[in-house]
Amino acid sequence: MEINEDSIPSAKEGVKLEELDDGCVLYDTEKDEVHSLNITAASVWACCDGKHTIKEIADVIEKCFKQESKVVLQDIIKIIQEFSKKELIK
């Protein structure tokens, strides 16, 4: 999957976000795997609903964390690439 700012990521069925006292994890029920997320990655995951482009997700994250847009977009693309590599999105 080629990932760029116009890509529209969607969470794979069977992947659940679990909030813990000290952070968040994704649980892939199909593979029985757990992936630890920092607050930024958890926020990005919440936006992977198949309705928003990566650029739109970056805009949301930029506003939430008050960061420079170019840096945020690059970081979001890296996070989405990691989700893709781990087969968490489609």
Backbone as XML, in Angstrom:
<?xml version="1.0"?>
<chain id="A" units="angstrom">
  <residue number="1" name="MET">
    <atom name="N" x="0.848" y="-1.193" z="0.000"/>
    <atom name="CA" x="0.000" y="0.000" z="0.000"/>
    <atom name="C" x="0.884" y="1.244" z="0.000"/>
  </residue>
  <residue number="2" name="GLU">
    <atom name="N" x="0.723" y="2.068" z="-1.029"/>
    <atom name="CA" x="1.457" y="3.330" z="-1.071"/>
    <atom name="C" x="0.740" y="4.321" z="-0.159"/>
  </residue>
  <residue number="3" name="ILE">
    <atom name="N" x="1.525" y="4.989" z="0.663"/>
    <atom name="CA" x="0.942" y="5.912" z="1.630"/>
    <atom name="C" x="1.450" y="7.311" z="1.360"/>
  </residue>
  <residue number="4" name="ASN">
    <atom name="N" x="0.492" y="8.227" z="1.149"/>
    <atom name="CA" x="0.823" y="9.638" z="0.963"/>
    <atom name="C" x="-0.288" y="10.460" z="1.621"/>
  </residue>
  <residue number="5" name="GLU">
    <atom name="N" x="-0.216" y="11.762" z="1.509"/>
    <atom name="CA" x="-1.161" y="12.623" z="2.220"/>
    <atom name="C" x="-2.602" y="12.470" z="1.755"/>
  </residue>
  <residue number="6" name="ASP">
    <atom name="N" x="-2.816" y="11.875" z="0.570"/>
    <atom name="CA" x="-4.172" y="11.670" z="0.064"/>
    <atom name="C" x="-4.740" y="10.289" z="0.398"/>
  </residue>
  <residue number="7" name="SER">
    <atom name="N" x="-3.920" y="9.425" z="0.993"/>
    <atom name="CA" x="-4.386" y="8.089" z="1.390"/>
    <atom name="C" x="-5.460" y="8.211" z="2.467"/>
  </residue>
  <residue number="8" name="ILE">
    <atom name="N" x="-6.378" y="7.254" z="2.451"/>
    <atom name="CA" x="-7.456" y="7.227" z="3.437"/>
    <atom name="C" x="-7.355" y="5.909" z="4.208"/>
  </residue>
  <residue number="9" name="PRO">
    <atom name="N" x="-6.654" y="5.931" z="5.356"/>
    <atom name="CA" x="-6.469" y="4.691" z="6.112"/>
    <atom name="C" x="-7.738" y="4.271" z="6.847"/>
  </residue>
  <residue number="10" name="SER">
    <atom name="N" x="-7.899" y="2.963" z="6.938"/>
    <atom name="CA" x="-9.056" y="2.399" z="7.625"/>
    <atom name="C" x="-8.581" y="1.247" z="8.508"/>
  </residue>
  <residue number="11" name="ALA">
    <atom name="N" x="-9.017" y="1.236" z="9.742"/>
    <atom name="CA" x="-8.629" y="0.176" z="10.667"/>
    <atom name="C" x="-9.130" y="-1.167" z="10.169"/>
  </residue>
  <residue number="12" name="LYS">
    <atom name="N" x="-8.288" y="-2.173" z="10.275"/>
    <atom name="CA" x="-8.668" y="-3.529" z="9.902"/>
    <atom name="C" x="-9.647" y="-4.067" z="10.949"/>
  </residue>
  <residue number="13" name="GLU">
    <atom name="N" x="-10.635" y="-4.824" z="10.492"/>
    <atom name="CA" x="-11.570" y="-5.428" z="11.435"/>
    <atom name="C" x="-10.809" y="-6.336" z="12.385"/>
  </residue>
  <residue number="14" name="GLY">
    <atom name="N" x="-11.238" y="-6.358" z="13.627"/>
    <atom name="CA" x="-10.600" y="-7.221" z="14.605"/>
    <atom name="C" x="-9.444" y="-6.571" z="15.335"/>
  </residue>
  <residue number="15" name="VAL">
    <atom name="N" x="-9.178" y="-5.299" z="15.058"/>
    <atom name="CA" x="-8.127" y="-4.570" z="15.783"/>
    <atom name="C" x="-8.822" y="-3.597" z="16.718"/>
  </residue>
  <residue number="16" name="LYS">
    <atom name="N" x="-8.571" y="-3.756" z="17.991"/>
    <atom name="CA" x="-9.256" y="-2.970" z="19.021"/>
    <atom name="C" x="-8.271" y="-2.074" z="19.765"/>
  </residue>
  <residue number="17" name="LEU">
    <atom name="N" x="-8.681" y="-0.850" z="20.032"/>
    <atom name="CA" x="-7.901" y="0.062" z="20.856"/>
    <atom name="C" x="-8.304" y="-0.153" z="22.302"/>
  </residue>
  <residue number="18" name="GLU">
    <atom name="N" x="-7.328" y="-0.450" z="23.137"/>
    <atom name="CA" x="-7.570" y="-0.657" z="24.559"/>
    <atom name="C" x="-6.854" y="0.447" z="25.327"/>
  </residue>
  <residue number="19" name="GLU">
    <atom name="N" x="-7.595" y="1.170" z="26.151"/>
    <atom name="CA" x="-6.993" y="2.208" z="26.979"/>
    <atom name="C" x="-6.601" y="1.602" z="28.317"/>
  </residue>
  <residue number="20" name="LEU">
    <atom name="N" x="-5.362" y="1.844" z="28.710"/>
    <atom name="CA" x="-4.840" y="1.359" z="29.976"/>
    <atom name="C" x="-4.543" y="2.544" z="30.878"/>
  </residue>
  <residue number="21" name="ASP">
    <atom name="N" x="-4.225" y="2.285" z="32.124"/>
    <atom name="CA" x="-3.899" y="3.373" z="33.054"/>
    <atom name="C" x="-2.695" y="4.183" z="32.588"/>
  </residue>
  <residue number="22" name="ASP">
    <atom name="N" x="-1.740" y="3.525" z="31.932"/>
    <atom name="CA" x="-0.499" y="4.200" z="31.550"/>
    <atom name="C" x="-0.319" y="4.336" z="30.036"/>
  </residue>
  <residue number="23" name="GLY">
    <atom name="N" x="-1.416" y="4.285" z="29.271"/>
    <atom name="CA" x="-1.315" y="4.456" z="27.827"/>
    <atom name="C" x="-2.364" y="3.660" z="27.080"/>
  </residue>
  <residue number="24" name="CYS">
    <atom name="N" x="-2.065" y="3.357" z="25.829"/>
    <atom name="CA" x="-2.999" y="2.627" z="24.976"/>
    <atom name="C" x="-2.263" y="1.519" z="24.233"/>
  </residue>
  <residue number="25" name="VAL">
    <atom name="N" x="-3.021" y="0.484" z="23.908"/>
    <atom name="CA" x="-2.490" y="-0.585" z="23.073"/>
    <atom name="C" x="-3.522" y="-0.932" z="22.015"/>
  </residue>
  <residue number="26" name="LEU">
    <atom name="N" x="-3.032" y="-1.459" z="20.899"/>
    <atom name="CA" x="-3.901" y="-2.037" z="19.891"/>
    <atom name="C" x="-3.802" y="-3.546" z="20.052"/>
  </residue>
  <residue number="27" name="TYR">
    <atom name="N" x="-4.942" y="-4.200" z="20.043"/>
    <atom name="CA" x="-4.966" y="-5.649" z="20.124"/>
    <atom name="C" x="-5.522" y="-6.190" z="18.818"/>
  </residue>
  <residue number="28" name="ASP">
    <atom name="N" x="-4.684" y="-6.938" z="18.101"/>
    <atom name="CA" x="-5.082" y="-7.563" z="16.843"/>
    <atom name="C" x="-5.613" y="-8.950" z="17.200"/>
  </residue>
  <residue number="29" name="THR">
    <atom name="N" x="-6.931" y="-9.099" z="17.188"/>
    <atom name="CA" x="-7.558" y="-10.353" z="17.599"/>
    <atom name="C" x="-7.244" y="-11.484" z="16.633"/>
  </residue>
  <residue number="30" name="GLU">
    <atom name="N" x="-7.045" y="-11.164" z="15.361"/>
    <atom name="CA" x="-6.749" y="-12.190" z="14.360"/>
    <atom name="C" x="-5.374" y="-12.814" z="14.578"/>
  </residue>
  <residue number="31" name="LYS">
    <atom name="N" x="-4.390" y="-11.979" z="14.883"/>
    <atom name="CA" x="-3.014" y="-12.448" z="15.062"/>
    <atom name="C" x="-2.653" y="-12.661" z="16.532"/>
  </residue>
  <residue number="32" name="ASP">
    <atom name="N" x="-3.550" y="-12.263" z="17.440"/>
    <atom name="CA" x="-3.290" y="-12.325" z="18.874"/>
    <atom name="C" x="-2.006" y="-11.562" z="19.224"/>
  </residue>
  <residue number="33" name="GLU">
    <atom name="N" x="-1.911" y="-10.324" z="18.695"/>
    <atom name="CA" x="-0.752" y="-9.467" z="18.930"/>
    <atom name="C" x="-1.190" y="-8.166" z="19.597"/>
  </residue>
  <residue number="34" name="VAL">
    <atom name="N" x="-0.297" y="-7.627" z="20.424"/>
    <atom name="CA" x="-0.541" y="-6.361" z="21.107"/>
    <atom name="C" x="0.527" y="-5.371" z="20.666"/>
  </residue>
  <residue number="35" name="HIS">
    <atom name="N" x="0.097" y="-4.129" z="20.380"/>
    <atom name="CA" x="1.009" y="-3.073" z="19.949"/>
    <atom name="C" x="0.808" y="-1.868" z="20.862"/>
  </residue>
  <residue number="36" name="SER">
    <atom name="N" x="1.860" y="-1.449" z="21.532"/>
    <atom name="CA" x="1.804" y="-0.298" z="22.431"/>
    <atom name="C" x="1.834" y="1.000" z="21.628"/>
  </residue>
  <residue number="37" name="LEU">
    <atom name="N" x="1.007" y="1.969" z="22.022"/>
    <atom name="CA" x="0.933" y="3.251" z="21.319"/>
    <atom name="C" x="1.209" y="4.407" z="22.263"/>
  </residue>
  <residue number="38" name="ASN">
    <atom name="N" x="1.915" y="5.418" z="21.750"/>
    <atom name="CA" x="2.025" y="6.656" z="22.512"/>
    <atom name="C" x="0.765" y="7.483" z="22.231"/>
  </residue>
  <residue number="39" name="ILE">
    <atom name="N" x="0.639" y="8.606" z="22.874"/>
    <atom name="CA" x="-0.581" y="9.418" z="22.772"/>
    <atom name="C" x="-0.816" y="9.899" z="21.335"/>
  </residue>
  <residue number="40" name="THR">
    <atom name="N" x="0.257" y="10.246" z="20.623"/>
    <atom name="CA" x="0.103" y="10.701" z="19.235"/>
    <atom name="C" x="-0.398" y="9.568" z="18.354"/>
  </residue>
  <residue number="41" name="ALA">
    <atom name="N" x="0.226" y="8.399" z="18.458"/>
    <atom name="CA" x="-0.185" y="7.254" z="17.639"/>
    <atom name="C" x="-1.620" y="6.837" z="17.969"/>
  </residue>
  <residue number="42" name="ALA">
    <atom name="N" x="-2.006" y="6.905" z="19.239"/>
    <atom name="CA" x="-3.386" y="6.570" z="19.623"/>
    <atom name="C" x="-4.363" y="7.570" z="19.007"/>
  </residue>
  <residue number="43" name="SER">
    <atom name="N" x="-3.983" y="8.825" z="18.973"/>
    <atom name="CA" x="-4.835" y="9.856" z="18.358"/>
    <atom name="C" x="-4.963" y="9.629" z="16.858"/>
  </residue>
  <residue number="44" name="VAL">
    <atom name="N" x="-3.863" y="9.255" z="16.211"/>
    <atom name="CA" x="-3.895" y="8.955" z="14.781"/>
    <atom name="C" x="-4.799" y="7.742" z="14.546"/>
  </residue>
  <residue number="45" name="TRP">
    <atom name="N" x="-4.639" y="6.701" z="15.368"/>
    <atom name="CA" x="-5.454" y="5.498" z="15.218"/>
    <atom name="C" x="-6.948" y="5.838" z="15.276"/>
  </residue>
  <residue number="46" name="ALA">
    <atom name="N" x="-7.317" y="6.702" z="16.192"/>
    <atom name="CA" x="-8.721" y="7.077" z="16.347"/>
    <atom name="C" x="-9.274" y="7.717" z="15.069"/>
  </residue>
  <residue number="47" name="CYS">
    <atom name="N" x="-8.403" y="8.295" z="14.257"/>
    <atom name="CA" x="-8.829" y="8.947" z="13.010"/>
    <atom name="C" x="-8.804" y="8.012" z="11.807"/>
  </residue>
  <residue number="48" name="CYS">
    <atom name="N" x="-8.311" y="6.795" z="11.978"/>
    <atom name="CA" x="-8.232" y="5.830" z="10.866"/>
    <atom name="C" x="-9.584" y="5.140" z="10.706"/>
  </residue>
  <residue number="49" name="ASP">
    <atom name="N" x="-10.553" y="5.911" z="10.236"/>
    <atom name="CA" x="-11.933" y="5.420" z="10.150"/>
    <atom name="C" x="-12.406" y="5.225" z="8.712"/>
  </residue>
  <residue number="50" name="GLY">
    <atom name="N" x="-11.486" y="5.370" z="7.757"/>
    <atom name="CA" x="-11.855" y="5.205" z="6.361"/>
    <atom name="C" x="-12.573" y="6.404" z="5.767"/>
  </residue>
  <residue number="51" name="LYS">
    <atom name="N" x="-12.623" y="7.502" z="6.508"/>
    <atom name="CA" x="-13.328" y="8.700" z="6.045"/>
    <atom name="C" x="-12.412" y="9.904" z="5.865"/>
  </residue>
  <residue number="52" name="HIS">
    <atom name="N" x="-11.206" y="9.841" z="6.430"/>
    <atom name="CA" x="-10.314" y="11.003" z="6.425"/>
    <atom name="C" x="-8.986" y="10.679" z="5.748"/>
  </residue>
  <residue number="53" name="THR">
    <atom name="N" x="-8.497" y="11.647" z="4.961"/>
    <atom name="CA" x="-7.176" y="11.491" z="4.353"/>
    <atom name="C" x="-6.114" y="11.699" z="5.430"/>
  </residue>
  <residue number="54" name="ILE">
    <atom name="N" x="-4.912" y="11.281" z="5.109"/>
    <atom name="CA" x="-3.806" y="11.492" z="6.046"/>
    <atom name="C" x="-3.598" y="12.988" z="6.263"/>
  </residue>
  <residue number="55" name="LYS">
    <atom name="N" x="-3.780" y="13.788" z="5.231"/>
    <atom name="CA" x="-3.649" y="15.248" z="5.379"/>
    <atom name="C" x="-4.677" y="15.772" z="6.378"/>
  </residue>
  <residue number="56" name="GLU">
    <atom name="N" x="-5.905" y="15.287" z="6.294"/>
    <atom name="CA" x="-6.938" y="15.717" z="7.245"/>
    <atom name="C" x="-6.606" y="15.256" z="8.670"/>
  </residue>
  <residue number="57" name="ILE">
    <atom name="N" x="-6.091" y="14.043" z="8.786"/>
    <atom name="CA" x="-5.683" y="13.538" z="10.100"/>
    <atom name="C" x="-4.563" y="14.418" z="10.660"/>
  </residue>
  <residue number="58" name="ALA">
    <atom name="N" x="-3.594" y="14.759" z="9.812"/>
    <atom name="CA" x="-2.488" y="15.621" z="10.243"/>
    <atom name="C" x="-3.004" y="16.977" z="10.719"/>
  </residue>
  <residue number="59" name="ASP">
    <atom name="N" x="-4.010" y="17.522" z="10.044"/>
    <atom name="CA" x="-4.594" y="18.807" z="10.458"/>
    <atom name="C" x="-5.189" y="18.707" z="11.862"/>
  </residue>
  <residue number="60" name="VAL">
    <atom name="N" x="-5.877" y="17.604" z="12.137"/>
    <atom name="CA" x="-6.475" y="17.386" z="13.459"/>
    <atom name="C" x="-5.385" y="17.278" z="14.521"/>
  </residue>
  <residue number="61" name="ILE">
    <atom name="N" x="-4.361" y="16.471" z="14.244"/>
    <atom name="CA" x="-3.266" y="16.266" z="15.204"/>
    <atom name="C" x="-2.511" y="17.569" z="15.432"/>
  </residue>
  <residue number="62" name="GLU">
    <atom name="N" x="-2.301" y="18.322" z="14.362"/>
    <atom name="CA" x="-1.609" y="19.613" z="14.471"/>
    <atom name="C" x="-2.342" y="20.536" z="15.440"/>
  </residue>
  <residue number="63" name="LYS">
    <atom name="N" x="-3.660" y="20.589" z="15.323"/>
    <atom name="CA" x="-4.452" y="21.456" z="16.206"/>
    <atom name="C" x="-4.443" y="20.945" z="17.641"/>
  </residue>
  <residue number="64" name="CYS">
    <atom name="N" x="-4.529" y="19.632" z="17.811"/>
    <atom name="CA" x="-4.554" y="19.049" z="19.159"/>
    <atom name="C" x="-3.240" y="19.252" z="19.905"/>
  </residue>
  <residue number="65" name="PHE">
    <atom name="N" x="-2.121" y="19.096" z="19.183"/>
    <atom name="CA" x="-0.810" y="19.141" z="19.832"/>
    <atom name="C" x="-0.042" y="20.429" z="19.553"/>
  </residue>
  <residue number="66" name="LYS">
    <atom name="N" x="-0.672" y="21.344" z="18.792"/>
    <atom name="CA" x="-0.078" y="22.650" z="18.481"/>
    <atom name="C" x="1.359" y="22.504" z="17.949"/>
  </residue>
  <residue number="67" name="GLN">
    <atom name="N" x="1.486" y="21.743" z="16.857"/>
    <atom name="CA" x="2.774" y="21.494" z="16.226"/>
    <atom name="C" x="2.786" y="22.072" z="14.814"/>
  </residue>
  <residue number="68" name="GLU">
    <atom name="N" x="3.990" y="22.214" z="14.250"/>
    <atom name="CA" x="4.155" y="22.715" z="12.884"/>
    <atom name="C" x="3.622" y="21.680" z="11.888"/>
  </residue>
  <residue number="69" name="SER">
    <atom name="N" x="2.839" y="22.119" z="10.916"/>
    <atom name="CA" x="2.123" y="21.210" z="10.029"/>
    <atom name="C" x="3.020" y="20.301" z="9.194"/>
  </residue>
  <residue number="70" name="LYS">
    <atom name="N" x="4.128" y="20.813" z="8.659"/>
    <atom name="CA" x="4.986" y="19.978" z="7.806"/>
    <atom name="C" x="5.573" y="18.822" z="8.610"/>
  </residue>
  <residue number="71" name="VAL">
    <atom name="N" x="6.005" y="19.089" z="9.813"/>
    <atom name="CA" x="6.569" y="18.045" z="10.680"/>
    <atom name="C" x="5.483" y="17.043" z="11.052"/>
  </residue>
  <residue number="72" name="VAL">
    <atom name="N" x="4.308" y="17.533" z="11.381"/>
    <atom name="CA" x="3.202" y="16.656" z="11.767"/>
    <atom name="C" x="2.835" y="15.722" z="10.620"/>
  </residue>
  <residue number="73" name="LEU">
    <atom name="N" x="2.706" y="16.247" z="9.412"/>
    <atom name="CA" x="2.343" y="15.418" z="8.271"/>
    <atom name="C" x="3.369" y="14.301" z="8.063"/>
  </residue>
  <residue number="74" name="GLN">
    <atom name="N" x="4.646" y="14.630" z="8.137"/>
    <atom name="CA" x="5.692" y="13.612" z="7.978"/>
    <atom name="C" x="5.579" y="12.549" z="9.072"/>
  </residue>
  <residue number="75" name="ASP">
    <atom name="N" x="5.337" y="12.966" z="10.302"/>
    <atom name="CA" x="5.207" y="12.029" z="11.418"/>
    <atom name="C" x="3.977" y="11.139" z="11.258"/>
  </residue>
  <residue number="76" name="ILE">
    <atom name="N" x="2.871" y="11.722" z="10.802"/>
    <atom name="CA" x="1.641" y="10.950" z="10.618"/>
    <atom name="C" x="1.851" y="9.900" z="9.530"/>
  </residue>
  <residue number="77" name="ILE">
    <atom name="N" x="2.507" y="10.272" z="8.451"/>
    <atom name="CA" x="2.790" y="9.309" z="7.386"/>
    <atom name="C" x="3.630" y="8.153" z="7.934"/>
  </residue>
  <residue number="78" name="LYS">
    <atom name="N" x="4.630" y="8.453" z="8.763"/>
    <atom name="CA" x="5.459" y="7.394" z="9.358"/>
    <atom name="C" x="4.625" y="6.477" z="10.252"/>
  </residue>
  <residue number="79" name="ILE">
    <atom name="N" x="3.736" y="7.055" z="11.039"/>
    <atom name="CA" x="2.882" y="6.256" z="11.921"/>
    <atom name="C" x="1.971" y="5.355" z="11.095"/>
  </residue>
  <residue number="80" name="ILE">
    <atom name="N" x="1.349" y="5.911" z="10.055"/>
    <atom name="CA" x="0.457" y="5.132" z="9.194"/>
    <atom name="C" x="1.243" y="4.030" z="8.479"/>
  </residue>
  <residue number="81" name="GLN">
    <atom name="N" x="2.472" y="4.327" z="8.046"/>
    <atom name="CA" x="3.306" y="3.303" z="7.416"/>
    <atom name="C" x="3.582" y="2.163" z="8.391"/>
  </residue>
  <residue number="82" name="GLU">
    <atom name="N" x="3.809" y="2.495" z="9.643"/>
    <atom name="CA" x="4.051" y="1.470" z="10.663"/>
    <atom name="C" x="2.790" y="0.635" z="10.886"/>
  </residue>
  <residue number="83" name="PHE">
    <atom name="N" x="1.623" y="1.281" z="10.947"/>
    <atom name="CA" x="0.368" y="0.536" z="11.060"/>
    <atom name="C" x="0.202" y="-0.414" z="9.873"/>
  </residue>
  <residue number="84" name="SER">
    <atom name="N" x="0.544" y="0.069" z="8.674"/>
    <atom name="CA" x="0.414" y="-0.744" z="7.469"/>
    <atom name="C" x="1.373" y="-1.932" z="7.512"/>
  </residue>
  <residue number="85" name="LYS">
    <atom name="N" x="2.619" y="-1.677" z="7.901"/>
    <atom name="CA" x="3.632" y="-2.725" z="7.980"/>
    <atom name="C" x="3.186" y="-3.841" z="8.940"/>
  </residue>
  <residue number="86" name="LYS">
    <atom name="N" x="2.504" y="-3.445" z="10.012"/>
    <atom name="CA" x="2.021" y="-4.424" z="11.006"/>
    <atom name="C" x="0.646" y="-4.982" z="10.648"/>
  </residue>
  <residue number="87" name="GLU">
    <atom name="N" x="0.153" y="-4.600" z="9.456"/>
    <atom name="CA" x="-1.132" y="-5.068" z="8.929"/>
    <atom name="C" x="-2.318" y="-4.746" z="9.862"/>
  </residue>
  <residue number="88" name="LEU">
    <atom name="N" x="-2.307" y="-3.517" z="10.394"/>
    <atom name="CA" x="-3.364" y="-3.058" z="11.285"/>
    <atom name="C" x="-4.415" y="-2.231" z="10.551"/>
  </residue>
  <residue number="89" name="ILE">
    <atom name="N" x="-4.059" y="-1.766" z="9.353"/>
    <atom name="CA" x="-4.990" y="-0.966" z="8.556"/>
    <atom name="C" x="-5.149" y="-1.600" z="7.180"/>
  </residue>
  <residue number="90" name="LYS">
    <atom name="N" x="-6.191" y="-1.144" z="6.493"/>
    <atom name="CA" x="-6.402" y="-1.621" z="5.118"/>
    <atom name="C" x="-6.507" y="-0.433" z="4.193"/>
  </residue>
</chain>
